[in-house]
Amino acid sequence: MTTLVVHGGRALRGRLRVPGDKSISHRALMLGALADGTSVVRGLSTGDDVARTRAAVVAMGAGVGGERVTGGRDGLHAPGAPLDVGNSGTTIRLLAGMCATFPWTTALTGDDSIAVRPMDRVADPLRRMGARVELRDDRYPPVEVTGGDLRGIDYTVPVASAQVKSAVLLAGLAADGETVVREPVPTRAHTEELLALCGADIDARDGVVRVRRSPLKPFELDVPADPSQAAFWVVAATIVPDSDLVLEDVYVGPARAGFVDVLRRMGADIEVVETGARVADLHVRSAALRGTDVDAAEIPGLDEVPALAVAAALGHHHVPRRERAASEGERPDRDHHERAGRPDRTRRAPRRCPRGARRRPAAGRDGALARRPSHRHGDGCGGPGCRR
């Protein structure tokens, strides 16, 4: 049997800064490639998803080195091979919109998980704008986008999705007339914010974004810390006794800080100290947690469900999570099991086991926690009456 030993358990104290936000990093690289000149982007995410976006814009002729991104529409060209997005849904969906603005064919592919991610929700508005988009079974990657000669459309996003909104807005930069995107539920606004930073002709208010054909100018940007990564540290500092931790320079803009609201309702002690425009330090102290409701309308601002599930498992009483299908935009497969016949709310409650699988794991030598069969890993305890 494989044994995983985790050392630690002490209070979390001090200050730290998690890596740069992935969503902003993707968009900064694409807009830097489109802008005429050299942009300076500090603190890009170092994860594989953003590395795929970096490789894609380089394959199209942009220069990326250190903190500098050099681009311009006139200097970009068709890539010499299909662009491999790996496991990045943001990369493939936003690149589809960006590539629709050029009069050549771009192929987009990825790994096995990308191959089952729906792309029809992006293809539909791009086709309405005049692009040709080919999909496997008219729904899934690989994707071939042939662009040029686009026209603006007035489009209401049927399912909340910042990625679909962003793809349409990127295409709208090279479309004749005005491109309008209407959101039934607000989603993250990184694309709108960065387009404004680049000098695009854009207006965003009351759930409606309007963009017109625009040249982009180079920009300078400090990428704030990723709230989705910060969330795990926030939960850890909340549940480990005597913790006192500050997460520095976390992005807290629209639809990105919902996890803070949920944790506060659960009793978490989180102080938000603004340090810049939509950027803040999160000062977290340990606290006892209780259950709360998480409604569907909150889901577009909650990428941090795994971290919240940890908090929920340690809170008093259950944490209902209402049906999210109506607002699930980015990854519709995440909760397929709920839509396939479960009631309209799913209860997340600690399971009981006659052998105490809920209890704190036994400490090994030197205070280490040794993993043993547990419900979390799906192997159960094997005891009589165990529901696994």
C-alpha positions in Angstrom: 0.0 0.0 0.0 1.3 3.5 -0.9 1.6 5.8 2.1 1.5 9.6 1.8 3.1 11.4 4.7 2.2 15.1 5.2 4.4 17.1 7.6 2.9 20.1 9.2 -0.1 21.0 11.2 1.3 24.1 12.8 -0.4 27.5 12.7 0.0 29.5 9.5 1.5 32.9 10.3 3.2 35.6 8.2 2.7 37.0 4.7 2.8 35.4 1.3 1.9 36.2 -2.3 0.6 33.5 -4.6 1.4 33.4 -8.3 -0.1 35.8 -10.8 -3.7 35.4 -11.9 -4.2 32.9 -14.7 -7.2 34.6 -16.3 -5.5 38.0 -16.5 -2.2 36.4 -17.7 -4.0 34.7 -20.7 -5.6 37.9 -21.7 -2.5 40.0 -21.2 -0.5 37.8 -23.6 -3.1 37.9 -26.3 -3.7 41.6 -26.1 0.0 42.2 -26.0 0.3 40.2 -29.2 -2.4 42.3 -30.8 -1.1 45.7 -29.6 1.2 47.7 -31.9 4.5 47.8 -30.0 6.0 46.4 -26.8 3.9 45.9 -23.6 5.4 45.2 -20.2 3.6 42.6 -18.1 5.0 41.7 -14.7 4.0 38.7 -12.6 2.6 36.4 -15.3 1.3 33.1 -14.1 4.0 30.4 -14.5 1.4 27.5 -14.9 1.2 25.3 -17.9 -2.1 26.8 -19.1 -0.6 30.2 -19.5 2.6 28.7 -21.0 0.3 27.3 -23.8 -1.1 30.7 -24.5 2.4 32.1 -24.6 3.5 29.4 -27.0 0.4 30.1 -29.2 1.0 33.8 -29.6 4.7 33.2 -30.3 3.8 30.7 -33.0 1.7 33.5 -34.6 4.6 35.9 -34.6 4.5 37.8 -31.3 7.7 38.2 -29.3 7.6 37.2 -25.6 10.7 37.5 -23.5 10.9 38.2 -19.8 8.4 40.8 -19.0 8.0 42.1 -22.5 5.4 41.2 -25.1 6.0 42.6 -28.6 3.2 42.4 -31.1 1.0 44.2 -33.7 -1.6 42.8 -36.1 0.5 43.5 -39.2 3.4 41.4 -37.8 1.3 38.3 -37.0 0.9 35.4 -39.3 -0.7 32.0 -39.6 1.0 29.4 -37.3 3.0 26.7 -39.1 1.2 23.9 -37.1 -1.9 23.4 -35.0 -1.8 25.3 -31.8 -1.8 22.8 -28.8 -3.6 24.3 -25.8 -3.0 21.3 -23.6 -5.6 21.3 -20.9 -6.5 25.0 -21.1 -10.1 25.8 -21.9 -9.5 29.5 -21.6 -6.7 29.3 -24.2 -8.8 27.5 -26.8 -11.9 29.6 -26.4 -10.2 33.0 -26.3 -7.8 32.1 -29.2 -10.9 31.1 -31.3 -12.1 34.7 -31.0 -8.7 36.2 -31.6 -7.9 34.0 -34.6 -11.3 34.9 -36.1 -10.0 38.4 -36.8 -7.4 37.1 -39.3 -8.0 36.0 -42.9 -6.3 32.6 -42.5 -7.1 29.2 -41.1 -5.9 28.4 -37.6 -6.2 24.9 -36.1 -6.6 24.5 -32.3 -6.2 21.2 -30.5 -5.4 19.9 -27.0 -5.3 16.9 -24.7 -8.0 14.3 -24.1 -9.9 16.5 -21.6 -10.1 19.4 -24.0 -11.4 17.0 -26.7 -14.7 16.7 -24.7 -15.1 20.4 -23.8 -17.9 22.0 -25.7 -16.9 24.7 -28.3 -20.3 25.2 -29.9 -21.1 28.0 -27.5 -18.1 29.9 -28.9 -18.5 28.8 -32.5 -22.1 30.0 -32.7 -21.5 33.8 -32.2 -18.3 33.7 -34.2 -20.2 32.2 -37.2 -22.8 34.9 -36.8 -20.0 37.4 -37.1 -18.9 35.8 -40.4 -16.1 33.5 -39.3 -16.0 29.9 -40.5 -15.6 27.5 -37.5 -15.2 23.8 -38.0 -15.7 21.4 -35.0 -15.7 17.7 -34.4 -19.4 16.6 -34.4 -20.1 20.3 -34.7 -19.4 20.6 -31.0 -16.0 19.5 -29.8 -12.3 20.2 -30.5 -10.2 20.1 -32.6 -11.2 23.5 -33.9 -10.5 25.2 -37.3 -11.1 28.9 -37.4 -11.0 30.9 -40.7 -11.6 34.6 -40.1 -11.6 38.0 -41.7 -14.5 40.2 -43.0 -16.3 40.1 -39.6 -19.4 42.1 -38.8 -20.6 43.2 -35.4 -23.5 41.4 -33.7 -25.8 42.0 -30.7 -25.4 38.8 -28.7 -26.9 37.6 -25.5 -24.8 34.9 -23.8 -27.2 32.0 -23.2 -25.2 30.5 -20.3 -23.0 32.6 -18.0 -19.4 32.4 -19.4 -16.6 34.9 -19.3 -14.8 32.8 -22.0 -17.6 33.1 -24.5 -18.0 36.8 -23.8 -14.3 37.3 -24.2 -14.1 35.4 -27.5 -16.8 37.6 -29.0 -15.2 40.8 -27.7 -11.8 39.9 -29.2 -13.5 39.2 -32.5 -15.3 42.5 -32.3 -12.0 44.3 -32.3 -11.8 43.7 -36.0 -15.5 43.7 -36.9 -17.4 46.2 -38.9 -19.9 48.1 -36.8 -20.6 47.6 -33.1 -20.4 44.3 -31.3 -22.6 44.0 -28.2 -22.5 41.3 -25.6 -25.3 41.0 -23.0 -24.8 38.9 -19.9 -27.8 37.5 -17.9 -25.4 36.9 -15.0 -22.3 39.0 -14.4 -19.0 37.2 -15.0 -15.4 38.2 -14.5 -14.5 41.4 -16.3 -10.8 40.9 -17.1 -11.2 41.2 -20.8 -13.1 44.5 -20.6 -10.6 45.9 -18.1 -7.6 45.1 -20.2 -9.2 46.2 -23.4 -9.8 49.6 -21.8 -6.2 49.6 -20.6 -5.2 49.1 -24.3 -7.2 52.0 -25.5 -10.0 50.0 -27.2 -13.3 51.7 -28.0 -15.3 49.8 -25.4 -18.1 50.6 -23.0 -19.2 48.2 -20.2 -22.2 48.9 -17.9 -25.2 47.2 -16.4 -24.4 43.7 -17.9 -23.9 45.1 -21.4 -20.5 45.4 -23.1 -20.1 47.3 -26.4 -16.9 47.3 -28.5 -16.0 48.7 -31.8 -13.1 48.1 -34.3 -10.1 49.4 -32.5 -6.3 49.4 -32.8 -4.6 48.5 -29.5 -1.8 50.4 -27.9 1.0 48.8 -25.8 0.4 48.7 -22.0 2.1 48.2 -18.7 0.6 45.8 -16.2 1.4 44.2 -12.8 -0.6 41.0 -12.7 -2.3 40.7 -9.3 -2.2 37.5 -7.3 -4.6 34.7 -8.3 -7.7 34.6 -6.0 -8.3 30.9 -6.9 -4.9 30.0 -5.6 -5.2 32.3 -2.6 -8.5 30.6 -1.6 -6.7 27.4 -0.5 -4.4 29.4 1.8 -7.4 31.4 3.1 -9.2 28.1 4.0 -6.1 26.6 5.5 -5.5 29.7 7.7 -9.2 29.6 8.7 -9.3 26.0 9.8 -5.8 25.6 11.4 -5.9 26.9 15.0 -3.9 30.0 15.9 -3.3 31.0 12.3 -2.8 34.6 11.3 -1.9 35.0 7.6 -1.9 37.8 5.1 -2.3 37.0 1.3 -0.8 39.9 -0.6 -2.1 41.8 -3.6 -5.0 39.4 -4.5 -7.4 40.4 -7.3 -10.8 41.1 -5.9 -12.7 42.4 -8.9 -16.1 41.4 -10.3 -17.0 37.7 -10.0 -13.6 36.7 -8.5 -13.9 37.2 -4.7 -17.1 35.3 -4.1 -15.3 32.7 -2.0 -14.6 35.4 0.5 -18.3 36.2 0.9 -19.1 32.5 1.3 -16.4 31.9 3.9 -17.5 35.0 5.8 -21.1 33.7 6.0 -19.6 30.5 7.4 -17.9 32.5 10.2 -14.4 33.0 8.7 -12.4 36.0 10.0 -11.2 37.7 6.8 -10.3 41.3 6.5 -10.0 42.8 3.0 -7.5 45.6 2.9 -7.5 47.4 -0.4 -4.0 48.1 -1.8 -4.9 49.2 -5.4 -7.7 49.2 -8.0 -9.5 45.9 -7.4 -6.5 44.5 -5.6 -6.3 43.8 -1.8 -4.5 42.0 1.0 -6.6 39.3 2.6 -5.8 39.1 6.4 -7.1 35.8 7.7 -7.3 34.6 11.3 -8.4 31.1 12.3 -12.1 30.8 13.2 -14.9 28.2 13.8 -17.1 27.6 10.8 -20.8 26.9 10.3 -22.9 25.9 7.3 -24.4 28.2 4.7 -26.3 28.2 1.4 -24.5 28.7 -1.9 -27.0 29.6 -4.6 -26.7 29.2 -8.4 -26.4 33.0 -8.9 -23.1 32.9 -7.0 -21.5 30.1 -9.1 -20.0 32.3 -11.9 -17.9 34.0 -9.2 -16.9 30.7 -7.5 -14.0 28.8 -9.2 -13.0 27.9 -5.6 -15.5 25.1 -4.9 -12.8 22.5 -4.0 -11.4 24.8 -1.4 -14.9 25.6 -0.1 -15.6 21.9 0.1 -12.7 21.5 2.6 -14.2 24.3 4.7 -17.6 22.8 4.5 -16.4 19.4 5.6 -15.1 21.0 8.8 -18.1 23.3 9.5 -21.0 22.6 11.8 -24.1 21.2 10.0 -24.3 20.7 6.2 -23.6 23.2 3.5 -26.3 23.1 0.8 -25.2 23.9 -2.7 -28.1 24.7 -4.9 -28.4 23.4 -8.5 -25.8 25.2 -10.6 -26.8 24.0 -14.1 -28.4 27.3 -15.1 -25.3 29.3 -14.4 -22.6 26.8 -15.3 -20.6 28.4 -18.0 -17.0 27.5 -18.1 -17.0 23.7 -17.4 -20.4 22.2 -17.9 -19.1 18.7 -17.2 -18.1 19.6 -13.6 -21.5 18.7 -12.2 -23.0 16.4 -14.8 -24.0 14.0 -12.0 -26.2 16.6 -10.4 -28.0 17.4 -13.6 -28.5 13.7 -14.4 -31.3 13.2 -11.9 -30.4 14.4 -8.4 -32.6 16.9 -6.6 -32.1 20.6 -7.1 -29.7 20.9 -4.1 -26.8 18.7 -3.2 -25.9 18.5 0.5 -22.3 18.4 1.4 -22.0 16.9 4.9 -19.3 14.9 6.7 -20.0 11.2 6.4 -20.3 9.1 9.5 -18.5 5.8 9.8 -18.5 3.3 12.7 -14.7 3.2 12.6 -14.3 7.0 12.8 -13.2 7.8 9.2 -14.3 11.4 10.0 -11.8 11.8 12.8 -8.5 13.5 12.6 -5.9 11.1 11.1 -3.6 9.6 13.6 -0.2 11.3 14.0 2.8 9.4 12.9 6.4 9.9 13.9 7.5 13.5 14.3 3.9 14.7 14.3 3.4 13.7 10.6 0.0 12.7 9.4 -0.1 9.4 7.7 -2.7 8.7 5.1 -4.9 5.7 5.7 -7.9 4.4 3.7 -10.6 7.1 3.9 -13.9 8.1 2.4 -12.3 11.1 0.7 -10.2 8.7 -1.5 -13.1 6.4 -2.2 -11.6 3.4 -0.6 -13.7 3.4 2.6 -12.6 1.9 6.0 -13.9 -1.5 5.4 -15.8 -1.6 8.7 -19.3 -3.0 9.2 -21.9 -0.5 8.4 -19.5 1.7 6.4 -21.5 3.3 3.5 -18.5 3.1 1.2 
